[in-house]
Amino acid sequence: MANLQVKDVPAELHRRLRSSAKRRGTTIRELVLDAVRRELDHEHFLRRLADREPVDLGGSAADLLVAERAGRDSG
């Protein structure tokens, strides 16, 4: 397993990390690894989303949602 060292972490950020880890009942290491995983997953999702073909809904998504909700309320 590889090691990663982060130097010069601002004191306030370190305090927040320590506090958050304590509230969650975990370690700073696990908290940071989870945050890095989520960031990489989010980046991967955004790349996949950007590669998708656009879909023509025939109107704005907001207008279609309003119409759908109005149809549910009336019937």
PDB file of N, CA, C and O in Angstrom, chain B, residues numbered from 101:
ATOM      1  N   MET B 101       0.855  -1.167   0.000  1.00  0.00           N
ATOM      2  CA  MET B 101       0.000   0.000   0.000  1.00  0.00           C
ATOM      3  C   MET B 101       0.903   1.233   0.000  1.00  0.00           C
ATOM      4  O   MET B 101       1.914   1.264   0.701  1.00  0.00           O
ATOM      5  N   ALA B 102       0.547   2.223  -0.766  1.00  0.00           N
ATOM      6  CA  ALA B 102       1.344   3.443  -0.886  1.00  0.00           C
ATOM      7  C   ALA B 102       1.064   4.397   0.275  1.00  0.00           C
ATOM      8  O   ALA B 102       0.033   4.304   0.943  1.00  0.00           O
ATOM      9  N   ASN B 103       1.988   5.298   0.494  1.00  0.00           N
ATOM     10  CA  ASN B 103       1.831   6.324   1.518  1.00  0.00           C
ATOM     11  C   ASN B 103       1.671   7.679   0.855  1.00  0.00           C
ATOM     12  O   ASN B 103       2.207   7.927  -0.225  1.00  0.00           O
ATOM     13  N   LEU B 104       0.937   8.538   1.506  1.00  0.00           N
ATOM     14  CA  LEU B 104       0.737   9.908   1.043  1.00  0.00           C
ATOM     15  C   LEU B 104       0.902  10.808   2.251  1.00  0.00           C
ATOM     16  O   LEU B 104       0.278  10.595   3.290  1.00  0.00           O
ATOM     17  N   GLN B 105       1.738  11.808   2.106  1.00  0.00           N
ATOM     18  CA  GLN B 105       1.958  12.735   3.210  1.00  0.00           C
ATOM     19  C   GLN B 105       1.560  14.125   2.747  1.00  0.00           C
ATOM     20  O   GLN B 105       1.944  14.561   1.662  1.00  0.00           O
ATOM     21  N   VAL B 106       0.797  14.810   3.564  1.00  0.00           N
ATOM     22  CA  VAL B 106       0.389  16.177   3.255  1.00  0.00           C
ATOM     23  C   VAL B 106       1.040  17.082   4.295  1.00  0.00           C
ATOM     24  O   VAL B 106       0.790  16.951   5.493  1.00  0.00           O
ATOM     25  N   LYS B 107       1.864  17.986   3.827  1.00  0.00           N
ATOM     26  CA  LYS B 107       2.582  18.877   4.736  1.00  0.00           C
ATOM     27  C   LYS B 107       1.915  20.247   4.757  1.00  0.00           C
ATOM     28  O   LYS B 107       1.164  20.617   3.854  1.00  0.00           O
ATOM     29  N   ASP B 108       2.216  20.973   5.808  1.00  0.00           N
ATOM     30  CA  ASP B 108       1.768  22.361   5.959  1.00  0.00           C
ATOM     31  C   ASP B 108       0.253  22.517   5.903  1.00  0.00           C
ATOM     32  O   ASP B 108      -0.261  23.452   5.289  1.00  0.00           O
ATOM     33  N   VAL B 109      -0.454  21.599   6.545  1.00  0.00           N
ATOM     34  CA  VAL B 109      -1.911  21.716   6.644  1.00  0.00           C
ATOM     35  C   VAL B 109      -2.211  22.881   7.593  1.00  0.00           C
ATOM     36  O   VAL B 109      -1.705  22.909   8.715  1.00  0.00           O
ATOM     37  N   PRO B 110      -3.021  23.831   7.155  1.00  0.00           N
ATOM     38  CA  PRO B 110      -3.348  24.950   8.050  1.00  0.00           C
ATOM     39  C   PRO B 110      -3.962  24.446   9.364  1.00  0.00           C
ATOM     40  O   PRO B 110      -4.751  23.500   9.372  1.00  0.00           O
ATOM     41  N   ALA B 111      -3.592  25.083  10.451  1.00  0.00           N
ATOM     42  CA  ALA B 111      -4.028  24.644  11.780  1.00  0.00           C
ATOM     43  C   ALA B 111      -5.548  24.574  11.882  1.00  0.00           C
ATOM     44  O   ALA B 111      -6.076  23.630  12.471  1.00  0.00           O
ATOM     45  N   GLU B 112      -6.254  25.533  11.330  1.00  0.00           N
ATOM     46  CA  GLU B 112      -7.719  25.545  11.412  1.00  0.00           C
ATOM     47  C   GLU B 112      -8.319  24.366  10.652  1.00  0.00           C
ATOM     48  O   GLU B 112      -9.267  23.741  11.127  1.00  0.00           O
ATOM     49  N   LEU B 113      -7.775  24.058   9.480  1.00  0.00           N
ATOM     50  CA  LEU B 113      -8.262  22.907   8.716  1.00  0.00           C
ATOM     51  C   LEU B 113      -7.989  21.614   9.483  1.00  0.00           C
ATOM     52  O   LEU B 113      -8.850  20.736   9.532  1.00  0.00           O
ATOM     53  N   HIS B 114      -6.814  21.487  10.075  1.00  0.00           N
ATOM     54  CA  HIS B 114      -6.489  20.296  10.858  1.00  0.00           C
ATOM     55  C   HIS B 114      -7.430  20.158  12.048  1.00  0.00           C
ATOM     56  O   HIS B 114      -7.886  19.058  12.358  1.00  0.00           O
ATOM     57  N   ARG B 115      -7.721  21.264  12.711  1.00  0.00           N
ATOM     58  CA  ARG B 115      -8.652  21.238  13.843  1.00  0.00           C
ATOM     59  C   ARG B 115     -10.024  20.759  13.392  1.00  0.00           C
ATOM     60  O   ARG B 115     -10.659  19.953  14.071  1.00  0.00           O
ATOM     61  N   ARG B 116     -10.484  21.260  12.235  1.00  0.00           N
ATOM     62  CA  ARG B 116     -11.789  20.856  11.715  1.00  0.00           C
ATOM     63  C   ARG B 116     -11.806  19.390  11.333  1.00  0.00           C
ATOM     64  O   ARG B 116     -12.787  18.692  11.586  1.00  0.00           O
ATOM     65  N   LEU B 117     -10.728  18.916  10.724  1.00  0.00           N
ATOM     66  CA  LEU B 117     -10.622  17.496  10.377  1.00  0.00           C
ATOM     67  C   LEU B 117     -10.680  16.626  11.630  1.00  0.00           C
ATOM     68  O   LEU B 117     -11.419  15.643  11.679  1.00  0.00           O
ATOM     69  N   ARG B 118      -9.901  16.994  12.635  1.00  0.00           N
ATOM     70  CA  ARG B 118      -9.868  16.228  13.881  1.00  0.00           C
ATOM     71  C   ARG B 118     -11.245  16.205  14.536  1.00  0.00           C
ATOM     72  O   ARG B 118     -11.701  15.165  15.011  1.00  0.00           O
ATOM     73  N   SER B 119     -11.902  17.369  14.556  1.00  0.00           N
ATOM     74  CA  SER B 119     -13.223  17.480  15.170  1.00  0.00           C
ATOM     75  C   SER B 119     -14.257  16.647  14.404  1.00  0.00           C
ATOM     76  O   SER B 119     -15.076  15.956  15.008  1.00  0.00           O
ATOM     77  N   SER B 120     -14.212  16.719  13.089  1.00  0.00           N
ATOM     78  CA  SER B 120     -15.154  15.961  12.268  1.00  0.00           C
ATOM     79  C   SER B 120     -14.938  14.462  12.438  1.00  0.00           C
ATOM     80  O   SER B 120     -15.900  13.705  12.557  1.00  0.00           O
ATOM     81  N   ALA B 121     -13.694  14.037  12.448  1.00  0.00           N
ATOM     82  CA  ALA B 121     -13.393  12.620  12.625  1.00  0.00           C
ATOM     83  C   ALA B 121     -13.899  12.136  13.982  1.00  0.00           C
ATOM     84  O   ALA B 121     -14.460  11.045  14.089  1.00  0.00           O
ATOM     85  N   LYS B 122     -13.702  12.942  15.006  1.00  0.00           N
ATOM     86  CA  LYS B 122     -14.154  12.553  16.345  1.00  0.00           C
ATOM     87  C   LYS B 122     -15.681  12.421  16.381  1.00  0.00           C
ATOM     88  O   LYS B 122     -16.206  11.462  16.946  1.00  0.00           O
ATOM     89  N   ARG B 123     -16.392  13.376  15.783  1.00  0.00           N
ATOM     90  CA  ARG B 123     -17.868  13.320  15.744  1.00  0.00           C
ATOM     91  C   ARG B 123     -18.350  12.064  15.029  1.00  0.00           C
ATOM     92  O   ARG B 123     -19.351  11.467  15.423  1.00  0.00           O
ATOM     93  N   ARG B 124     -17.644  11.666  13.984  1.00  0.00           N
ATOM     94  CA  ARG B 124     -18.048  10.502  13.184  1.00  0.00           C
ATOM     95  C   ARG B 124     -17.536   9.186  13.752  1.00  0.00           C
ATOM     96  O   ARG B 124     -17.886   8.111  13.267  1.00  0.00           O
ATOM     97  N   GLY B 125     -16.711   9.280  14.775  1.00  0.00           N
ATOM     98  CA  GLY B 125     -16.165   8.063  15.365  1.00  0.00           C
ATOM     99  C   GLY B 125     -15.163   7.375  14.469  1.00  0.00           C
ATOM    100  O   GLY B 125     -15.114   6.146  14.423  1.00  0.00           O
ATOM    101  N   THR B 126     -14.364   8.147  13.756  1.00  0.00           N
ATOM    102  CA  THR B 126     -13.375   7.599  12.843  1.00  0.00           C
ATOM    103  C   THR B 126     -12.055   8.333  13.023  1.00  0.00           C
ATOM    104  O   THR B 126     -11.911   9.150  13.932  1.00  0.00           O
ATOM    105  N   THR B 127     -11.109   8.045  12.169  1.00  0.00           N
ATOM    106  CA  THR B 127      -9.809   8.703  12.233  1.00  0.00           C
ATOM    107  C   THR B 127      -9.707   9.769  11.146  1.00  0.00           C
ATOM    108  O   THR B 127     -10.476   9.772  10.185  1.00  0.00           O
ATOM    109  N   ILE B 128      -8.747  10.670  11.315  1.00  0.00           N
ATOM    110  CA  ILE B 128      -8.499  11.661  10.270  1.00  0.00           C
ATOM    111  C   ILE B 128      -8.122  10.951   8.977  1.00  0.00           C
ATOM    112  O   ILE B 128      -8.540  11.356   7.893  1.00  0.00           O
ATOM    113  N   ARG B 129      -7.335   9.897   9.096  1.00  0.00           N
ATOM    114  CA  ARG B 129      -6.936   9.132   7.911  1.00  0.00           C
ATOM    115  C   ARG B 129      -8.148   8.645   7.128  1.00  0.00           C
ATOM    116  O   ARG B 129      -8.231   8.842   5.915  1.00  0.00           O
ATOM    117  N   GLU B 130      -9.095   8.001   7.829  1.00  0.00           N
ATOM    118  CA  GLU B 130     -10.284   7.484   7.153  1.00  0.00           C
ATOM    119  C   GLU B 130     -11.139   8.613   6.593  1.00  0.00           C
ATOM    120  O   GLU B 130     -11.698   8.486   5.503  1.00  0.00           O
ATOM    121  N   LEU B 131     -11.243   9.697   7.314  1.00  0.00           N
ATOM    122  CA  LEU B 131     -12.023  10.845   6.857  1.00  0.00           C
ATOM    123  C   LEU B 131     -11.436  11.409   5.560  1.00  0.00           C
ATOM    124  O   LEU B 131     -12.167  11.696   4.612  1.00  0.00           O
ATOM    125  N   VAL B 132     -10.118  11.563   5.532  1.00  0.00           N
ATOM    126  CA  VAL B 132      -9.452  12.112   4.347  1.00  0.00           C
ATOM    127  C   VAL B 132      -9.548  11.137   3.178  1.00  0.00           C
ATOM    128  O   VAL B 132      -9.823  11.550   2.052  1.00  0.00           O
ATOM    129  N   LEU B 133      -9.324   9.847   3.431  1.00  0.00           N
ATOM    130  CA  LEU B 133      -9.441   8.872   2.345  1.00  0.00           C
ATOM    131  C   LEU B 133     -10.850   8.860   1.760  1.00  0.00           C
ATOM    132  O   LEU B 133     -11.014   8.770   0.543  1.00  0.00           O
ATOM    133  N   ASP B 134     -11.862   8.949   2.612  1.00  0.00           N
ATOM    134  CA  ASP B 134     -13.242   8.990   2.137  1.00  0.00           C
ATOM    135  C   ASP B 134     -13.486  10.233   1.290  1.00  0.00           C
ATOM    136  O   ASP B 134     -14.138  10.151   0.249  1.00  0.00           O
ATOM    137  N   ALA B 135     -12.970  11.385   1.722  1.00  0.00           N
ATOM    138  CA  ALA B 135     -13.149  12.632   0.968  1.00  0.00           C
ATOM    139  C   ALA B 135     -12.461  12.551  -0.398  1.00  0.00           C
ATOM    140  O   ALA B 135     -13.005  13.014  -1.400  1.00  0.00           O
ATOM    141  N   VAL B 136     -11.273  11.965  -0.430  1.00  0.00           N
ATOM    142  CA  VAL B 136     -10.550  11.824  -1.702  1.00  0.00           C
ATOM    143  C   VAL B 136     -11.307  10.882  -2.630  1.00  0.00           C
ATOM    144  O   VAL B 136     -11.450  11.162  -3.820  1.00  0.00           O
ATOM    145  N   ARG B 137     -11.792   9.765  -2.087  1.00  0.00           N
ATOM    146  CA  ARG B 137     -12.584   8.829  -2.916  1.00  0.00           C
ATOM    147  C   ARG B 137     -13.814   9.509  -3.499  1.00  0.00           C
ATOM    148  O   ARG B 137     -14.104   9.372  -4.688  1.00  0.00           O
ATOM    149  N   ARG B 138     -14.537  10.242  -2.657  1.00  0.00           N
ATOM    150  CA  ARG B 138     -15.749  10.918  -3.139  1.00  0.00           C
ATOM    151  C   ARG B 138     -15.413  11.944  -4.211  1.00  0.00           C
ATOM    152  O   ARG B 138     -16.141  12.070  -5.196  1.00  0.00           O
ATOM    153  N   GLU B 139     -14.326  12.674  -4.032  1.00  0.00           N
ATOM    154  CA  GLU B 139     -13.920  13.669  -5.029  1.00  0.00           C
ATOM    155  C   GLU B 139     -13.586  13.003  -6.358  1.00  0.00           C
ATOM    156  O   GLU B 139     -13.992  13.488  -7.415  1.00  0.00           O
ATOM    157  N   LEU B 140     -12.855  11.906  -6.312  1.00  0.00           N
ATOM    158  CA  LEU B 140     -12.506  11.201  -7.546  1.00  0.00           C
ATOM    159  C   LEU B 140     -13.741  10.587  -8.203  1.00  0.00           C
ATOM    160  O   LEU B 140     -13.861  10.610  -9.428  1.00  0.00           O
ATOM    161  N   ASP B 141     -14.651  10.045  -7.413  1.00  0.00           N
ATOM    162  CA  ASP B 141     -15.906   9.509  -7.961  1.00  0.00           C
ATOM    163  C   ASP B 141     -16.721  10.619  -8.615  1.00  0.00           C
ATOM    164  O   ASP B 141     -17.298  10.422  -9.685  1.00  0.00           O
ATOM    165  N   HIS B 142     -16.770  11.781  -7.975  1.00  0.00           N
ATOM    166  CA  HIS B 142     -17.515  12.915  -8.517  1.00  0.00           C
ATOM    167  C   HIS B 142     -16.892  13.380  -9.837  1.00  0.00           C
ATOM    168  O   HIS B 142     -17.605  13.678 -10.795  1.00  0.00           O
ATOM    169  N   GLU B 143     -15.563  13.440  -9.878  1.00  0.00           N
ATOM    170  CA  GLU B 143     -14.862  13.829 -11.107  1.00  0.00           C
ATOM    171  C   GLU B 143     -15.170  12.836 -12.230  1.00  0.00           C
ATOM    172  O   GLU B 143     -15.406  13.239 -13.369  1.00  0.00           O
ATOM    173  N   HIS B 144     -15.167  11.552 -11.913  1.00  0.00           N
ATOM    174  CA  HIS B 144     -15.476  10.504 -12.896  1.00  0.00           C
ATOM    175  C   HIS B 144     -16.917  10.666 -13.405  1.00  0.00           C
ATOM    176  O   HIS B 144     -17.172  10.562 -14.605  1.00  0.00           O
ATOM    177  N   PHE B 145     -17.847  10.919 -12.490  1.00  0.00           N
ATOM    178  CA  PHE B 145     -19.242  11.131 -12.867  1.00  0.00           C
ATOM    179  C   PHE B 145     -19.375  12.329 -13.823  1.00  0.00           C
ATOM    180  O   PHE B 145     -20.079  12.247 -14.829  1.00  0.00           O
ATOM    181  N   LEU B 146     -18.702  13.428 -13.504  1.00  0.00           N
ATOM    182  CA  LEU B 146     -18.788  14.614 -14.355  1.00  0.00           C
ATOM    183  C   LEU B 146     -18.221  14.350 -15.745  1.00  0.00           C
ATOM    184  O   LEU B 146     -18.765  14.835 -16.737  1.00  0.00           O
ATOM    185  N   ARG B 147     -17.133  13.587 -15.828  1.00  0.00           N
ATOM    186  CA  ARG B 147     -16.570  13.241 -17.142  1.00  0.00           C
ATOM    187  C   ARG B 147     -17.552  12.391 -17.934  1.00  0.00           C
ATOM    188  O   ARG B 147     -17.752  12.628 -19.125  1.00  0.00           O
ATOM    189  N   ARG B 148     -18.173  11.394 -17.282  1.00  0.00           N
ATOM    190  CA  ARG B 148     -19.163  10.550 -17.968  1.00  0.00           C
ATOM    191  C   ARG B 148     -20.358  11.378 -18.420  1.00  0.00           C
ATOM    192  O   ARG B 148     -20.871  11.185 -19.523  1.00  0.00           O
ATOM    193  N   LEU B 149     -20.798  12.293 -17.575  1.00  0.00           N
ATOM    194  CA  LEU B 149     -21.932  13.147 -17.915  1.00  0.00           C
ATOM    195  C   LEU B 149     -21.608  14.032 -19.116  1.00  0.00           C
ATOM    196  O   LEU B 149     -22.446  14.217 -19.999  1.00  0.00           O
ATOM    197  N   ALA B 150     -20.400  14.573 -19.149  1.00  0.00           N
ATOM    198  CA  ALA B 150     -19.999  15.434 -20.262  1.00  0.00           C
ATOM    199  C   ALA B 150     -19.921  14.661 -21.577  1.00  0.00           C
ATOM    200  O   ALA B 150     -20.103  15.243 -22.646  1.00  0.00           O
ATOM    201  N   ASP B 151     -19.655  13.372 -21.508  1.00  0.00           N
ATOM    202  CA  ASP B 151     -19.538  12.546 -22.712  1.00  0.00           C
ATOM    203  C   ASP B 151     -20.882  12.092 -23.273  1.00  0.00           C
ATOM    204  O   ASP B 151     -20.943  11.571 -24.387  1.00  0.00           O
ATOM    205  N   ARG B 152     -21.946  12.282 -22.519  1.00  0.00           N
ATOM    206  CA  ARG B 152     -23.261  11.825 -22.976  1.00  0.00           C
ATOM    207  C   ARG B 152     -23.827  12.765 -24.039  1.00  0.00           C
ATOM    208  O   ARG B 152     -23.536  13.961 -24.057  1.00  0.00           O
ATOM    209  N   GLU B 153     -24.623  12.201 -24.901  1.00  0.00           N
ATOM    210  CA  GLU B 153     -25.304  12.993 -25.925  1.00  0.00           C
ATOM    211  C   GLU B 153     -26.417  13.812 -25.272  1.00  0.00           C
ATOM    212  O   GLU B 153     -27.104  13.312 -24.381  1.00  0.00           O
ATOM    213  N   PRO B 154     -26.604  15.052 -25.696  1.00  0.00           N
ATOM    214  CA  PRO B 154     -27.714  15.858 -25.155  1.00  0.00           C
ATOM    215  C   PRO B 154     -29.057  15.226 -25.515  1.00  0.00           C
ATOM    216  O   PRO B 154     -29.185  14.539 -26.529  1.00  0.00           O
ATOM    217  N   VAL B 155     -30.043  15.468 -24.674  1.00  0.00           N
ATOM    218  CA  VAL B 155     -31.393  14.942 -24.892  1.00  0.00           C
ATOM    219  C   VAL B 155     -32.325  16.128 -25.079  1.00  0.00           C
ATOM    220  O   VAL B 155     -32.335  17.056 -24.269  1.00  0.00           O
ATOM    221  N   ASP B 156     -33.112  16.092 -26.156  1.00  0.00           N
ATOM    222  CA  ASP B 156     -34.090  17.153 -26.408  1.00  0.00           C
ATOM    223  C   ASP B 156     -35.392  16.763 -25.722  1.00  0.00           C
ATOM    224  O   ASP B 156     -36.064  15.816 -26.132  1.00  0.00           O
ATOM    225  N   LEU B 157     -35.737  17.494 -24.689  1.00  0.00           N
ATOM    226  CA  LEU B 157     -36.956  17.205 -23.941  1.00  0.00           C
ATOM    227  C   LEU B 157     -38.187  17.883 -24.535  1.00  0.00           C
ATOM    228  O   LEU B 157     -39.308  17.647 -24.085  1.00  0.00           O
ATOM    229  N   GLY B 158     -37.984  18.706 -25.523  1.00  0.00           N
ATOM    230  CA  GLY B 158     -39.103  19.410 -26.138  1.00  0.00           C
ATOM    231  C   GLY B 158     -39.526  20.636 -25.337  1.00  0.00           C
ATOM    232  O   GLY B 158     -40.557  21.236 -25.641  1.00  0.00           O
ATOM    233  N   GLY B 159     -38.790  21.005 -24.367  1.00  0.00           N
ATOM    234  CA  GLY B 159     -39.068  22.169 -23.518  1.00  0.00           C
ATOM    235  C   GLY B 159     -38.082  22.165 -22.377  1.00  0.00           C
ATOM    236  O   GLY B 159     -37.249  21.266 -22.254  1.00  0.00           O
ATOM    237  N   SER B 160     -38.186  23.186 -21.540  1.00  0.00           N
ATOM    238  CA  SER B 160     -37.246  23.219 -20.416  1.00  0.00           C
ATOM    239  C   SER B 160     -37.634  22.163 -19.382  1.00  0.00           C
ATOM    240  O   SER B 160     -38.814  21.853 -19.214  1.00  0.00           O
ATOM    241  N   ALA B 161     -36.663  21.631 -18.712  1.00  0.00           N
ATOM    242  CA  ALA B 161     -36.923  20.628 -17.683  1.00  0.00           C
ATOM    243  C   ALA B 161     -37.830  21.197 -16.599  1.00  0.00           C
ATOM    244  O   ALA B 161     -38.697  20.493 -16.080  1.00  0.00           O
ATOM    245  N   ALA B 162     -37.634  22.470 -16.254  1.00  0.00           N
ATOM    246  CA  ALA B 162     -38.460  23.096 -15.221  1.00  0.00           C
ATOM    247  C   ALA B 162     -39.919  23.160 -15.661  1.00  0.00           C
ATOM    248  O   ALA B 162     -40.815  22.857 -14.873  1.00  0.00           O
ATOM    249  N   ASP B 163     -40.166  23.552 -16.910  1.00  0.00           N
ATOM    250  CA  ASP B 163     -41.545  23.627 -17.417  1.00  0.00           C
ATOM    251  C   ASP B 163     -42.195  22.245 -17.457  1.00  0.00           C
ATOM    252  O   ASP B 163     -43.370  22.100 -17.119  1.00  0.00           O
ATOM    253  N   LEU B 164     -41.434  21.235 -17.869  1.00  0.00           N
ATOM    254  CA  LEU B 164     -41.973  19.879 -17.914  1.00  0.00           C
ATOM    255  C   LEU B 164     -42.296  19.367 -16.512  1.00  0.00           C
ATOM    256  O   LEU B 164     -43.292  18.671 -16.318  1.00  0.00           O
ATOM    257  N   LEU B 165     -41.466  19.707 -15.547  1.00  0.00           N
ATOM    258  CA  LEU B 165     -41.711  19.298 -14.171  1.00  0.00           C
ATOM    259  C   LEU B 165     -42.965  19.960 -13.612  1.00  0.00           C
ATOM    260  O   LEU B 165     -43.770  19.309 -12.946  1.00  0.00           O
ATOM    261  N   VAL B 166     -43.132  21.250 -13.880  1.00  0.00           N
ATOM    262  CA  VAL B 166     -44.338  21.962 -13.433  1.00  0.00           C
ATOM    263  C   VAL B 166     -45.573  21.318 -14.045  1.00  0.00           C
ATOM    264  O   VAL B 166     -46.564  21.098 -13.347  1.00  0.00           O
ATOM    265  N   ALA B 167     -45.529  21.011 -15.345  1.00  0.00           N
ATOM    266  CA  ALA B 167     -46.673  20.395 -16.023  1.00  0.00           C
ATOM    267  C   ALA B 167     -46.958  19.006 -15.437  1.00  0.00           C
ATOM    268  O   ALA B 167     -48.119  18.651 -15.236  1.00  0.00           O
ATOM    269  N   GLU B 168     -45.926  18.232 -15.166  1.00  0.00           N
ATOM    270  CA  GLU B 168     -46.107  16.907 -14.590  1.00  0.00           C
ATOM    271  C   GLU B 168     -46.745  17.000 -13.210  1.00  0.00           C
ATOM    272  O   GLU B 168     -47.667  16.247 -12.897  1.00  0.00           O
ATOM    273  N   ARG B 169     -46.263  17.909 -12.398  1.00  0.00           N
ATOM    274  CA  ARG B 169     -46.822  18.068 -11.055  1.00  0.00           C
ATOM    275  C   ARG B 169     -48.271  18.548 -11.119  1.00  0.00           C
ATOM    276  O   ARG B 169     -49.109  18.115 -10.328  1.00  0.00           O
ATOM    277  N   ALA B 170     -48.559  19.434 -12.055  1.00  0.00           N
ATOM    278  CA  ALA B 170     -49.934  19.928 -12.200  1.00  0.00           C
ATOM    279  C   ALA B 170     -50.861  18.795 -12.613  1.00  0.00           C
ATOM    280  O   ALA B 170     -52.004  18.728 -12.159  1.00  0.00           O
ATOM    281  N   GLY B 171     -50.375  17.902 -13.473  1.00  0.00           N
ATOM    282  CA  GLY B 171     -51.177  16.758 -13.890  1.00  0.00           C
ATOM    283  C   GLY B 171     -51.448  15.808 -12.753  1.00  0.00           C
ATOM    284  O   GLY B 171     -52.536  15.237 -12.675  1.00  0.00           O
ATOM    285  N   ARG B 172     -50.492  15.622 -11.869  1.00  0.00           N
ATOM    286  CA  ARG B 172     -50.680  14.739 -10.713  1.00  0.00           C
ATOM    287  C   ARG B 172     -51.670  15.339  -9.720  1.00  0.00           C
ATOM    288  O   ARG B 172     -52.486  14.628  -9.133  1.00  0.00           O
ATOM    289  N   ASP B 173     -51.587  16.660  -9.540  1.00  0.00           N
ATOM    290  CA  ASP B 173     -52.467  17.331  -8.581  1.00  0.00           C
ATOM    291  C   ASP B 173     -53.927  17.339  -9.028  1.00  0.00           C
ATOM    292  O   ASP B 173     -54.839  17.334  -8.201  1.00  0.00           O
ATOM    293  N   SER B 174     -54.140  17.352 -10.345  1.00  0.00           N
ATOM    294  CA  SER B 174     -55.502  17.464 -10.853  1.00  0.00           C
ATOM    295  C   SER B 174     -56.162  16.101 -11.031  1.00  0.00           C
ATOM    296  O   SER B 174     -57.378  16.032 -11.216  1.00  0.00           O
ATOM    297  N   GLY B 175     -55.412  15.044 -10.981  1.00  0.00           N
ATOM    298  CA  GLY B 175     -56.021  13.760 -11.281  1.00  0.00           C
ATOM    299  C   GLY B 175     -55.636  12.748 -10.359  1.00  0.00           C
ATOM    300  O   GLY B 175     -56.072  11.603 -10.483  1.00  0.00           O
TER     301      GLY B 175
END
